[in-house]
Amino acid sequence: MDALHHLSEETRIVVSEPLRDLPGAWNEVPESAAGVIRPGRDEMRSFVPIPPA
């Protein structure tokens, strides 16, 4: 995990589970939510799938 020390504050890694116990480095995505990742800010939005017509 030494590679994590070389990442910038703006680096984002999307994983299904925490890589290890890193307080403040893991943001859980709640059920029925989606994460929008952009430079400078990240957002959690409600996710409601649209069924096929």
MARKOLGU-889724 format. One record per atom (N, C-alpha, C, CB): x, y, z; residue in one letter. Coordinates in steps of 0.1 Angstrom, whole numbers, plus 5000, padded with zeros to 4 digits. Atoms other than C-alpha are relative to their C-alpha. Glycine has a CB too. Layout:
BEGIN
XYZa;...
This chain:
BEGIN
500849885000m;500050005000m;500950135000m;499150005012m;499249885000d;503050234999d;499750094988d;501549964999d;500449925012a;501850344964a;499050115003a;499549914989a;501049914996l;498950524981l;500650135005l;499149955011l;499449884995h;501350774997h;500550094988h;501349965008h;499549925011h;502350894962h;498850074992h;500849924991h;501249955007l;498750994952l;499850145004l;498849915002l;500349864996s;497651354951s;498650005007s;499950094987s;501349984993e;494651494971e;498849994991e;500050145007e;501150015010e;492651494939e;499849864994e;500250104989e;500150145005t;493251124931t;498849935006t;501349925003t;501150084995r;490150904933r;500249864995r;498750064995r;500050145004i;490050524932i;498749945004i;501249925007i;501350064997v;486750344929v;500249855002v;499050034988v;499850144997v;486750004946v;498749955007v;501249985009v;501250054994s;484049774959s;500149995015s;499749864994s;499850014985e;485449744994e;501350085003e;500249855004e;498849924996p;488049955014p;501349914998p;499950045015p;498750075002l;491649865006l;500649965013l;501050094992l;499550024986r;492549885043r;499450105009r;501650005001r;500649914991d;491650075074d;500750144999d;500149955015d;499449875002l;492350435063l;498950105003l;500450024985l;501049914996p;490250675083p;499950124991p;500250045015p;500249885008g;488650945062g;500349984985g;500950115004g;499750035014a;489750775029a;499049924993a;501449934999a;501050085005w;486750565024w;498650065001w;500049865007w;501349945000n;483350705014n;499049894994n;499950134991n;500950105004e;480650445012e;498950064991e;499449925012e;501149965008v;478050474984v;498849935005v;500349984984v;501250064995p;474650414999p;499249934988p;499150105007p;500950075009e;472150184982e;499250104992e;499149905007e;500849915009s;470250354953s;500750144999s;498650025005s;499249875002a;473050624950a;501149974989a;500650045013a;498950005010a;475650704924a;501050115004a;499550024985a;498949894997g;478950894928g;500450064987g;501249935007g;499549935011v;479851164904v;501450065004v;499050124996v;498649964996i;483651234905i;500550094990i;500949875001i;499449895008r;485051554891r;501150075007r;498950104996r;498949924994p;488151764896p;499450105010p;500950064990p;500449904991g;487651974927g;498849965009g;499750124993g;501250034991r;484351814940r;499549864995r;499050114999r;500750125002d;482651484943d;498650015005d;500749885007d;501449994996e;478851434946e;499449865001e;499250084990e;500850124999m;476551154957m;498650054996m;499949945015m;501349975005r;473251154938r;499149885002r;500150044985r;501050115000s;470050954940s;500149934987s;498650055003s;500050085013f;470050674914f;498749925000f;501249905000f;501350075002v;466650554901v;500149954985v;498850095003v;499950055013p;466950324871p;498750024992p;500449854999p;501249995009i;464550384842i;499749874993i;500150124990i;500250135006p;462950054832p;499850024984p;498749945005p;500149995015p;463049974794p;498550014996p;500649884994p;501349985005a;460050074774a;499449884994a;499950114990a;
